[in-house]
Amino acid sequence: MRGGAIAAVVAVILLLEGVYVGQLVQLRNTVMNRGGDLVVAQAGVSNMIATRSILPQFARQDVEAVEGVASAAPLASIALIYEQGELRTPISLFVYDTEGGPKHLVAGRPITEDREIIIDRSIAEKYNLKPGDPFPLSDFEFRIAGISEGDAAYFTPFGFVLFDDLLDFYFESELAEDLSTFPMLSFLLVKLEEGKVRAAVAQRIEEAVPSADVFEPGVLADGDAVLGEITLGPIFGMMIAVAYIIGLLVTAIIMFAAINGRRHNLGVLKALGFSNSYLLRVVVIESLLLTALAIPVGILLAIVIALFIQSIAPLYLILPTEAVPLIKTTLACLFFAVAGSLLPVRMIFKLDPATVFRS
């Protein structure tokens, strides 16, 4: 019973840590899954998600004219709302040409026809959608060609369409009245000629296109992760801190109850001449052993719960066994064990052996 309570605390902490880490991984994958040796964005934009980037229409040909550039694939990013009945879900629509599409399909096929879309599994399962179903966005009807997996970030699923449909979408949808605010080109995914140095080509691109900044994918992905740390970090930090406090209190209550229930045994040992420090060491070692046995159970419980949550809500990536959170949680729980043992120390020190024999 006591071990189960500590295991539950471990599982809760690891799940909260896992959700936070999972969000940062999803934000990084937004960039890393798009491909390209370099990414060209609007000057001043340092991330791909949650920040609008608009490049000039002629930026592609200017970039492809730079020495060392093999190709520059266009990519547009549009924030939209999918509606079905009374339900509404934000969706990030990526418009691509040859690069930047979905990473992994779990159902259906790649886009081969006009007005087709690939959607993430999270939104497909939420609305019970399958390949071949209509998928209206802003009063423009796409048809689902395939369903991808792992294409979501910032609690928002992704959709993918081809550039061939972008103009039709803009002019025939509800966006036509405010078309000037939506991009035709957000990013360029640059492939380099073999043997070319990224930093040198990036500098030449920025000189040729002053309105753009050029990033290596990993650097831009770090920018998205930093955005996640800034916006999500305080929220998850507070929840994780509360979970740690609860863990300390739970351990303290467990040890207090254990010591109180064993007052007779501890009193006998004290009457036989064992010192307070010896009794305290016994209690601390017992608590550490109990916690050490509970931690693997808590880790297993966190993994099972994470898999269950992701099976019913694939929008959320939960990574409860990432190295840093796992080590931090393990050390914190061992600290809880020691601290929880020390909190009822006054009861041990004030224990009168005479009361044991009188009872």
Secondary structure in CASP SS format (residue, H / E / C, confidence):
PFRMAT SS
TARGET T0000
AUTHOR 0000-0000-0000
METHOD secondary structure of the structure
MODEL  1
M C 1.00
R H 1.00
G H 1.00
G H 1.00
A H 1.00
I H 1.00
A H 1.00
A H 1.00
V H 1.00
V H 1.00
A H 1.00
V H 1.00
I H 1.00
L H 1.00
L H 1.00
L H 1.00
E H 1.00
G H 1.00
V H 1.00
Y H 1.00
V H 1.00
G H 1.00
Q H 1.00
L H 1.00
V H 1.00
Q H 1.00
L H 1.00
R H 1.00
N H 1.00
T H 1.00
V H 1.00
M H 1.00
N C 1.00
R C 1.00
G C 1.00
G C 1.00
D C 1.00
L E 1.00
V E 1.00
V E 1.00
A E 1.00
Q E 1.00
A C 1.00
G C 1.00
V C 1.00
S C 1.00
N C 1.00
M C 1.00
I C 1.00
A C 1.00
T C 1.00
R C 1.00
S C 1.00
I C 1.00
L C 1.00
P C 1.00
Q C 1.00
F C 1.00
A H 1.00
R H 1.00
Q H 1.00
D H 1.00
V H 1.00
E H 1.00
A C 1.00
V C 1.00
E C 1.00
G C 1.00
V E 1.00
A E 1.00
S E 1.00
A E 1.00
A E 1.00
P E 1.00
L E 1.00
A E 1.00
S E 1.00
I E 1.00
A E 1.00
L E 1.00
I E 1.00
Y E 1.00
E E 1.00
Q E 1.00
G C 1.00
E C 1.00
L E 1.00
R E 1.00
T E 1.00
P E 1.00
I E 1.00
S E 1.00
L E 1.00
F E 1.00
V E 1.00
Y E 1.00
D C 1.00
T C 1.00
E C 1.00
G C 1.00
G C 1.00
P C 1.00
K C 1.00
H C 1.00
L E 1.00
V E 1.00
A E 1.00
G E 1.00
R C 1.00
P C 1.00
I C 1.00
T C 1.00
E C 1.00
D C 1.00
R C 1.00
E E 1.00
I E 1.00
I E 1.00
I E 1.00
D E 1.00
R H 1.00
S H 1.00
I H 1.00
A H 1.00
E H 1.00
K H 1.00
Y C 1.00
N C 1.00
L C 1.00
K C 1.00
P C 1.00
G C 1.00
D C 1.00
P E 1.00
F E 1.00
P E 1.00
L E 1.00
S C 1.00
D C 1.00
F E 1.00
E E 1.00
F E 1.00
R E 1.00
I E 1.00
A E 1.00
G E 1.00
I E 1.00
S E 1.00
E C 1.00
G C 1.00
D C 1.00
A E 1.00
A E 1.00
Y C 1.00
F C 1.00
T E 1.00
P E 1.00
F E 1.00
G E 1.00
F E 1.00
V E 1.00
L E 1.00
F H 1.00
D H 1.00
D H 1.00
L H 1.00
L H 1.00
D H 1.00
F H 1.00
Y H 1.00
F H 1.00
E H 1.00
S C 1.00
E H 1.00
L H 1.00
A H 1.00
E H 1.00
D H 1.00
L H 1.00
S H 1.00
T H 1.00
F C 1.00
P C 1.00
M C 1.00
L C 1.00
S C 1.00
F E 1.00
L E 1.00
L E 1.00
V E 1.00
K E 1.00
L E 1.00
E C 1.00
E C 1.00
G C 1.00
K C 1.00
V C 1.00
R H 1.00
A H 1.00
A H 1.00
V H 1.00
A H 1.00
Q H 1.00
R H 1.00
I H 1.00
E H 1.00
E H 1.00
A H 1.00
V C 1.00
P C 1.00
S C 1.00
A E 1.00
D E 1.00
V E 1.00
F E 1.00
E C 1.00
P H 1.00
G H 1.00
V H 1.00
L H 1.00
A H 1.00
D H 1.00
G H 1.00
D H 1.00
A H 1.00
V H 1.00
L H 1.00
G H 1.00
E H 1.00
I H 1.00
T H 1.00
L H 1.00
G H 1.00
P H 1.00
I H 1.00
F H 1.00
G H 1.00
M H 1.00
M H 1.00
I H 1.00
A H 1.00
V H 1.00
A H 1.00
Y H 1.00
I H 1.00
I H 1.00
G H 1.00
L H 1.00
L H 1.00
V H 1.00
T H 1.00
A H 1.00
I H 1.00
I H 1.00
M H 1.00
F H 1.00
A H 1.00
A H 1.00
I H 1.00
N H 1.00
G H 1.00
R C 1.00
R H 1.00
H H 1.00
N H 1.00
L H 1.00
G H 1.00
V H 1.00
L H 1.00
K H 1.00
A H 1.00
L C 1.00
G C 1.00
F C 1.00
S C 1.00
N H 1.00
S H 1.00
Y H 1.00
L H 1.00
L H 1.00
R H 1.00
V H 1.00
V H 1.00
V H 1.00
I H 1.00
E H 1.00
S H 1.00
L H 1.00
L H 1.00
L H 1.00
T H 1.00
A H 1.00
L H 1.00
A H 1.00
I H 1.00
P H 1.00
V H 1.00
G H 1.00
I H 1.00
L H 1.00
L H 1.00
A H 1.00
I H 1.00
V H 1.00
I H 1.00
A H 1.00
L H 1.00
F H 1.00
I H 1.00
Q H 1.00
S H 1.00
I H 1.00
A C 1.00
P C 1.00
L C 1.00
Y C 1.00
L C 1.00
I C 1.00
L C 1.00
P C 1.00
T C 1.00
E C 1.00
A H 1.00
V H 1.00
P H 1.00
L H 1.00
I H 1.00
K H 1.00
T H 1.00
T H 1.00
L H 1.00
A H 1.00
C H 1.00
L H 1.00
F H 1.00
F H 1.00
A H 1.00
V H 1.00
A H 1.00
G H 1.00
S H 1.00
L H 1.00
L C 1.00
P C 1.00
V H 1.00
R H 1.00
M H 1.00
I H 1.00
F H 1.00
K C 1.00
L C 1.00
D C 1.00
P H 1.00
A H 1.00
T H 1.00
V H 1.00
F H 1.00
R H 1.00
S C 1.00
END
